[in-house]
């Protein structure tokens, strides 16, 4: 690698998620530069440093007190791409991660089944949206991450009681997603990890304790130290029999390639009839280190290897 392309700039807001990525990049010979995005100055006349830029800003950043991260990142990504820098999960990919509604639209474009999905802002619109469901439905934040705002309702009356209570949180921008509830005979969802257009692995996440399912090892700490408010041991995540040859996985790969998303963890749930519904694309994906050891796969190391093998040579070729 040339000197400039051996530098990996990581855009981040949560330091607890960084160690596996830093270790993987350094093991592949990259010099790592950390760029924290929450508040700060962006000079429109400045030129960004050369190298590979990696976007690791999460839609859940506001839950860690980083209320400026999402908006600042939008501007920084545009600035980087304006100057021709290679950004892993750049602006287009980022906008998909910031909107469950856009994810639903793009999944359907590629023929992937999703639950019925509506977006509403304001209590009257939320209650009106609920009338479009014949059975149970869930609410979630349009800009989510780690299962934020997920609530299950069996009636409009139950929802009305909730949205008029002090417990109601509409999330960033007040944008609430209402989605058909898919009842699964098994208490797990499946998450498929894809890096650079290649299937990495699939895992099952146990939903017995809810849907806040961040797989990062940092998220498995107790609530007093955790970056994700979930309890439970790493046994929450187990290997899935889903493989690269699965037709749904091939649809996922086509979607990511077509929409310029470099890596993602994509989640689906299966109903009693065996129909699979996809509902989330996680661009700021994290990996369970314990599960990785079981599978013999270091997710962040594989990510770093892909950057070194595929991304850097293309950048060098374009620069020559």
Order of alpha helices (4+ residues) and beta strands (2+ residues): beta-alpha-beta-beta-alpha-beta-alpha-alpha-beta-alpha-beta-beta-alpha-beta-beta-beta-beta-alpha-beta-beta-alpha-alpha-alpha
